[in-house]
Amino acid sequence: MEILKIADVFGDLPELETPRLLLRKLKPEDASDMFEYASDPEVARDVTWEAHRTMEDSLGFLNYVVQKYARKETSEWGLVLKESGKLVGTCGFVWWRPEHAKAEFGYALSRKYWGRGLMTEAAAAVIAFAFGKMKLHRLEARCITTNAGSEKVMLKNGMKYEGLLRDVVYEKGGFKSLKVYSILAPEFRA
Ligand SMILES: CC(C)(COP(=O)(O)OP(=O)(O)OC[C@H]1O[C@@H](n2cnc3c(N)ncnc32)[C@H](O)[C@@H]1OP(=O)(O)O)[C@@H](O)C(=O)NCCC(=O)NCCS
């Protein structure tokens, strides 16, 4: 198996395109669009991060991602609606272990745009990137048991349910169980 270097793939994150979205690098100028959705407690309900309280929280996160781009580390894309140019979410990789050809991805979208198939569309582009440029064998994603929308995004992209990690994280005042989904390279190609 060929073991890729993270820096060779994430050194210059390419733009990806779907019918309705442009996936591009995040930048500090996205802070106000990001704050608009990331300050929504409903968006933050089932994710690892807390809802942003001020625009400084959004700017802090964006600067952190910009540093990851500069350090050529595994990172994520901003999701921009082609019709308006507005940043409406993010999608990308949480970690990548090239020696095992496996990675995990995650996503979040502004509540204004839920239920229109947008994240299914973005995830499809990121999954194609995972099995193309990153040459993965296994891609996984996890969600809290109550996150039916996230589960559906995974299912609609051909991911398979593997099992439940019981009370695996303590978040937002309680232990949470996580559902694990994955897709393997031969399943993606089929
Ligand atoms: C999860 C999330 C990304 C889904 O984005 P989206 O663009 O609305 O997803 P899609 O429209 O592509 O697909 C979602 C599907 O789940 C369905 N769905 C959404 N919420 C649901 C719910 N609470 N119960 C059941 N189904 C639900 C939608 O109807 C849609 O199904 P359909 O295509 O058959 O109509 C979005 O809700 C979000 O950002 N949530 C907050 C952040 C988050 O939880 N991120 C994931 C962490 S694991």
The ligand as an SDF file (V2000), in Angstrom:
LIG
                    3D

 48 50  0  0  0  0  0  0  0  0999 V2000
  -26.8300   17.1940   10.0070 C   0  0  0  0  0  0  0  0  0  0  0  0
  -26.8700   18.2820    8.9430 C   0  0  0  0  0  0  0  0  0  0  0  0
  -25.4770   18.5660    8.4510 C   0  0  0  0  0  0  0  0  0  0  0  0
  -27.7410   17.8140    7.7720 C   0  0  0  0  0  0  0  0  0  0  0  0
  -27.6390   18.7680    6.7310 O   0  0  0  0  0  0  0  0  0  0  0  0
  -28.7740   18.8890    5.5890 P   0  0  0  0  0  0  0  0  0  0  0  0
  -28.2410   19.6660    4.4610 O   0  0  0  0  0  0  0  0  0  0  0  0
  -30.0350   19.3460    6.2400 O   0  0  0  0  0  0  0  0  0  0  0  0
  -28.9040   17.3750    5.1870 O   0  0  0  0  0  0  0  0  0  0  0  0
  -29.6410   16.8130    3.8890 P   0  0  0  0  0  0  0  0  0  0  0  0
  -30.7910   17.7100    3.5340 O   0  0  0  0  0  0  0  0  0  0  0  0
  -28.6140   16.5640    2.8450 O   0  0  0  0  0  0  0  0  0  0  0  0
  -30.1550   15.4200    4.4100 O   0  0  0  0  0  0  0  0  0  0  0  0
  -30.7470   15.3130    5.6900 C   0  0  0  0  0  0  0  0  0  0  0  0
  -31.8590   14.3220    5.6520 C   0  0  0  0  0  0  0  0  0  0  0  0
  -32.2360   14.0470    6.9890 O   0  0  0  0  0  0  0  0  0  0  0  0
  -33.5790   14.4470    7.1960 C   0  0  0  0  0  0  0  0  0  0  0  0
  -33.6140   14.9900    8.5410 N   0  0  0  0  0  0  0  0  0  0  0  0
  -33.1220   16.1450    8.9820 C   0  0  0  0  0  0  0  0  0  0  0  0
  -33.3610   16.2860   10.2890 N   0  0  0  0  0  0  0  0  0  0  0  0
  -34.0370   15.1830   10.6690 C   0  0  0  0  0  0  0  0  0  0  0  0
  -34.5880   14.7440   11.8930 C   0  0  0  0  0  0  0  0  0  0  0  0
  -34.4580   15.4460   13.0200 N   0  0  0  0  0  0  0  0  0  0  0  0
  -35.2090   13.5440   11.9160 N   0  0  0  0  0  0  0  0  0  0  0  0
  -35.3140   12.8050   10.7950 C   0  0  0  0  0  0  0  0  0  0  0  0
  -34.8140   13.1710    9.6020 N   0  0  0  0  0  0  0  0  0  0  0  0
  -34.1890   14.3540    9.5550 C   0  0  0  0  0  0  0  0  0  0  0  0
  -33.8830   15.4280    6.1070 C   0  0  0  0  0  0  0  0  0  0  0  0
  -35.2360   15.4840    5.8460 O   0  0  0  0  0  0  0  0  0  0  0  0
  -33.0850   14.8260    4.9550 C   0  0  0  0  0  0  0  0  0  0  0  0
  -33.7210   13.6800    4.4470 O   0  0  0  0  0  0  0  0  0  0  0  0
  -34.3480   13.6370    2.9650 P   0  0  0  0  0  0  0  0  0  0  0  0
  -33.2280   13.8950    2.0110 O   0  0  0  0  0  0  0  0  0  0  0  0
  -34.9120   12.2620    2.8490 O   0  0  0  0  0  0  0  0  0  0  0  0
  -35.3690   14.7240    2.9310 O   0  0  0  0  0  0  0  0  0  0  0  0
  -27.4870   19.5870    9.5170 C   0  0  0  0  0  0  0  0  0  0  0  0
  -28.7330   19.2750   10.0830 O   0  0  0  0  0  0  0  0  0  0  0  0
  -26.5930   20.2420   10.5690 C   0  0  0  0  0  0  0  0  0  0  0  0
  -25.6950   20.9910   10.2500 O   0  0  0  0  0  0  0  0  0  0  0  0
  -26.8520   19.9610   11.8700 N   0  0  0  0  0  0  0  0  0  0  0  0
  -26.0930   20.5880   12.9350 C   0  0  0  0  0  0  0  0  0  0  0  0
  -24.6270   20.1860   12.9660 C   0  0  0  0  0  0  0  0  0  0  0  0
  -24.4620   18.6770   13.0320 C   0  0  0  0  0  0  0  0  0  0  0  0
  -25.2060   18.0100   13.7220 O   0  0  0  0  0  0  0  0  0  0  0  0
  -23.4650   18.1560   12.3350 N   0  0  0  0  0  0  0  0  0  0  0  0
  -23.1730   16.7440   12.2630 C   0  0  0  0  0  0  0  0  0  0  0  0
  -22.4590   16.2740   13.4860 C   0  0  0  0  0  0  0  0  0  0  0  0
  -22.2220   14.5050   13.4380 S   0  0  0  0  0  0  0  0  0  0  0  0
  1  2  1  0
  2  3  1  0
  2  4  1  0
  2 36  1  0
  4  5  1  0
  5  6  1  0
  6  7  2  0
  6  8  1  0
  6  9  1  0
  9 10  1  0
 10 11  2  0
 10 12  1  0
 10 13  1  0
 13 14  1  0
 14 15  1  0
 15 16  1  0
 15 30  1  0
 16 17  1  0
 17 18  1  0
 17 28  1  0
 18 19  1  0
 18 27  1  0
 19 20  2  0
 20 21  1  0
 21 22  1  0
 21 27  2  0
 22 23  1  0
 22 24  2  0
 24 25  1  0
 25 26  2  0
 26 27  1  0
 28 29  1  0
 28 30  1  0
 30 31  1  0
 31 32  1  0
 32 33  2  0
 32 34  1  0
 32 35  1  0
 36 37  1  0
 36 38  1  0
 38 39  2  0
 38 40  1  0
 40 41  1  0
 41 42  1  0
 42 43  1  0
 43 44  2  0
 43 45  1  0
 45 46  1  0
 46 47  1  0
 47 48  1  0
M  END
$$$$
